[in-house]
Every structure is written in C-alpha cells, then in structure tokens.
Amino acid sequence: MKRLLVALLAVFSLSAVLSPTVHAATTAAVFPGEIIGENFPDPDVFEQNGTWYAYATNGSRGTVPVATAPSANGPWTVRGDAMPGGPSSAWAQPGRTWAPDVHPNPDGTYTLTYTAWHKASGRQCVGVATATNPLGPFQPVGTAPLICPLNLGGAIDANTFVADDGTRYLVWKNDGNAIGQPSTLWLTRTADNGRTLVGGNTAMLTSSGVIEAPDLVQRGSQFVLFFSGGGYADCNYLTSYATSKTLSGPWTTAYRPLMTTATFDNHVCGPGGADVVGGKVFVHGWVNGGRHLYVADIGYANDYPVVRGSRVRYEAERGTLNHCVVRSNAAGASDGKVVAYIDYADSWVENSVYAPVAGGYTLHVGYANGSASTASHGLVVNGNNAGSVSYPVTGWDNWQQSSVPVTLNAGWNTIRLTKGTLYTEVDYLEVQ
C-alpha cells in the first residue's frame, strides 16, 4: 500500500508539467462536448432501450436530478427529481445528497445508491433506494445506511460494478479526508439487487490526499479503476486510474493522469467524477461556480484507457529507429532521452499511437532545434505521406513543441518522422 501511495502522489505532481509551450496553433483535436450546460455534478449514466439516463448530486433541480437523451452526445433534457421525497428520514437529513448511482436490475426494477447526511453523526453515509421507473420516484430502503464506517469518516461515492461473471459489487470511498485521516477506495460484494452487503471490504487504493469518485471497468486482461483527485471546486481537479490483473490487487496507479485541465488544453476545467459507459466517458467540469456535464470518446490501448482530446505522450526513443540514435542524459528532456541525428536520407523514427475513434487529432512533437533557421521533418502516417512538421529555432536542449493536424484510424496507427530540412532532435510525440 505504501508503494501505491507514493505512485499516487507522483501522479498528482505530474499535472503541473502538462502545460507545454505549443507552436503552430492549427488543431484537429476534438475536445469533450458540453452536454448539460448547468450544474450537474458527480454524473452517473446508463443506456437502456435507446434512451440515455444521467443522474447528479443534489442542487436546484432536486435531491437527485435526472436527465435523458436519445444518444450519449444529446440533446439532453433535465427531467426533474428522481427522488423527490429525499433520502431516508430514518437516518438521513435533507441536503448533501451526493453522487447517485442508478443500476438497472434483471427483474426490471432500478436500484439507486446514494450518499446522504447522517443525522446522528453529521458525517456522510451510503444508502439505497429503489424504483420501477428510471425517472423515479425512488423510495429509500431500510432504516439504516448501507455503508457507514464512522471511525473512518463515513462513506461516499458508491458505484455499482458487475464483473463479467455476473458478481455484483460496490466500489466506494471512506471519507477519511473529512476527519484528517487517509482515504481508501474499497470494493464490497453485494446481493439482493445491490441492497445487501456480502462478505467484507477489500481495500484498493489509499491516499493521504483527496481521492474519490471511483468507477471500475473490466477489460480483457485487467481491471481499470478510474478515480478523481484534488478539490472539485477549481481547475486542479483531475481524473486518473489504476490497474490490476485481479480485483484483490495489487493496484498500479497510472504514471500520468488520464484527464486534467492541461491535457485538454483548458477546454474543460477540472475534469472529474468520471463515469465510463462503453465507448463514452462522462465528466463534470467547473464552470462559473458550478459543474457542467461533458462527454468524450474513450478507447483502450492494450486495455489501458485513452480519451479523445486528452494528450497522450509517447517517448520518441521507445519507437523504431533507422539510421539515427538515442541520446541519453538530454538535459530537460522528457524521461531524459531523445532521438538525435535524424540527419540522413534514410533516417527516421516511428512510433505507434492509439486513437479511440477514427477522425481528426493533433500531433504535438517535442523537439529542440539548434540550427540557424527553421527546420523540418517529413511526416508519414500509416505509411502515407502526410506533409511535414516545422520546427522554429529553439537552441539545443531547449525543448518546445510543434503541432500539426493528423487523421488517424480507430485503434493503432504509425507515425514516422523522416529527414527534412536542417537538424532537429525529437523528445516525444503527444496525440490529442
């Protein structure tokens, strides 16, 4: 667990380095689309019979605002309050009803798992409600919360996960940071349409900082645990993830966050609260004191998530090289290595990059040009000539970026930089 905590803190520290200087503003990147332009935080989304449903933390629209759309990209319409009677009066009080999770059950009913204000302690705890219609009204179940570890600060952000074998779980967070203690993301098996806990709790990730809003996805080779970090009320909020071959762990946190304000080039402020539904990911972003709802395409490169519009870095030196070399100990370079001496007619460096869907993207090349004037490389995408990349003079070991639009296929693509004019070293490629 100590190793995981160190890795997690390293993820947060990296967010500051993802705002590089960019040359050539031409872009083909497709950023997340704003689909609900009002306060709609902590989204939970599912699709059923051609209709998309989204739920949010309490606000002016009610205890559990609900919206519908004919497609993930909209148009979305806020329908009202899915739990107009409020949380369970037996243990909860109105206000602070957060992070709803609605899951369709095999018997045609719906289970709502929600976070509410525990009357006896003043902490947040997790409760359950049910309905026969996804629009509600949801009626609270039981006279006590489902999850309420008060010694750990309470519980928030429960989210349903059903494994490929049909086993149903909740992933949730103990609200440790509310009482000055570490927070952990937990996994708990459930039964009875998610209304009953089965067995004990399994710790997944722990941090002394804020981690929250877990969302678990099973891929072919591994499990992917999405989570948010930082404070939601500004642009420092982010989404990262951890992976494991088994639900029991160990979990390895991603080296870089998946989505930050900087990786989206400031098009979404503080992307967090991620909910992944098939090939879409829904996040909220901070706008004028509220959190609006956005959607983006998501895919998986060897079962690791890639979000369209969010920068993904590929170290040039890890690609395939022909008649050029890797230069180590390059001062200031990403990972300390670059590709140098792309100086000959048969010189090239080629990297494989991943696109969640086919279409337009932006290729950012990290480079240093110590020549006397602007240099260039030829650009070859999937074996086809795609023009060139120009590099204004920077001086050697002064790493900047040059950006060009590219068209990519869904899945893996190859990008090759060939000998052009004058001389430039290549640090990395970023696809956005």
Residue, then its C-alpha position, 0 to 999 in steps of 0.5 A: m500500500k505504501r508503494l501505491l501511495v507514493a505512485l499516487l502522489a507522483v501522479f498528482s505532481l505530474s499535472a503541473v508539467l502538462s502545460p507545454t509551450v505549443h507552436a503552430a496553433t492549427t488543431a484537429a483535436v476534438f475536445p469533450g462536448e458540453i452536454i448539460g450546460e448547468n450544474f450537474p455534478d458527480p454524473d452517473v449514466f446508463e443506456q437502456n432501450g435507446t434512451w440515455y439516463a444521467y443522474a447528479t448530486n443534489g442542487s436546484r433541480g432536486t435531491v437527485p436530478v435526472a436527465t435523458a437523451p436519445s444518444a450519449n452526445g444529446p440533446w439532453t433534457v433535465r427531467g426533474d427529481a428522481m427522488p423527490g421525497g429525499p433520502s431516508s428520514a430514518w437516518a438521513q437529513p435533507g441536503r448533501t445528497w451526493a453522487p447517485d448511482v442508478h443500476p438497472n436490475p434483471d427483474g426490471t426494477y432500478t436500484l439507486t445508491y446514494t450518499a446522504w447526511h447522517k443525522a446522528s453523526g453529521r458525517q456522510c453515509v451510503g444508502v439505497a433506494t429503489a424504483t420501477n421507473p428510471l425517472g423515479p420516484f425512488q423510495p429509500v430502503g431500510t432504516a439504516p445506511l448501507i455503508c457507514p464506517l464512522n471511525l473512518g469518516g463515513a462513506i461516499d461515492a458508491n458505484t455499482f460494478v458487475a464483473d463479467d461473471g455476473t458478481r455484483y459489487l460496490v466500489w466506494k470511498n471512506d471519507g477519511n479526508a473529512i476527519g484528517q485521516p487517509s482515504t481508501l477506495w474499497l470494493t464490497r460484494t453485494a446481493d439482493n439487487g445491490r441492497t445487501l452487503v456480502g462478505g467484507n471490504t477489500a481495500m484498493l487504493t489509499s491516499s493521504g490526499v483527496i481521492e474519490a469518485p471511483d468507477l471500475v471497468q473490466r477489460g480483457s486482461q485487467f481491471v481499470l479503476f478510474f478515480s478523481g483527485g484534488g478539490y472539485a471546486d477549481c481547475n486542479y481537479l483531475t481524473s486518473y486510474a489504476t490497474s490490476k490483473t485481479l480485483s484483490g490487487p495489487w493496484t498500479t496507479a497510472y504514471r500520468p493522469l488520464m484527464t486534467t485541465a492541461t491535457f485538454d488544453n483548458h477546454v474543460c476545467g477540472p475534469g472529474g467524477a468520471d463515469v465510463v459507459g462503453g465507448k463514452v466517458f462522462v465528466h463534470g467540469w467547473v464552470n462559473g461556480g458550478r459543474h457542467l456535464y461533458v462527454a468524450d470518446i474513450g478507447y483502450a490501448n492494450d486495455y489501458p484507457v485513452v480519451r479523445g482530446s486528452r494528450v497522450r505522450y509517447e517517448a520518441e526513443r521507445g519507437t523504431l529507429n533507422h539510421c539515427v540514435v538515442r541520446s541519453n542524459a538530454a538535459g530537460a528532456s522528457d524521461g531524459k532521452v531523445v532521438a538525435y541525428i535524424d540527419y540522413a536520407d534514410s533516417w527516421v523514427e516511428n512510433s505507434v499511437y492509439a486513437p479511440v475513434a477514427g477522425g481528426y487529432t493533433l500531433h504535438v512533437g517535442y523537439a529542440n532545434g539548434s540550427a540557424s533557421t527553421a527546420s523540418h521533418g517529413l511526416v508519414v502516417n500509416g505509411n502515407n505521406a502526410g506533409s511535414v512538421s516545422y520546427p522554429v529555432t529553439g537552441w539545443d536542449n531547449w525543448q518546445q513543441s510543434s503541432v500539426p493536424v493528423t487523421l488517424n484510424a480507430g485503434w493503432n496507427t504509425i507515425r514516422l518522422t523522416k529527414g527534412t530540412l536542417y537538424t532537429e532532435v525529437d523528445y516525444l510525440e503527444v496525440q490529442 
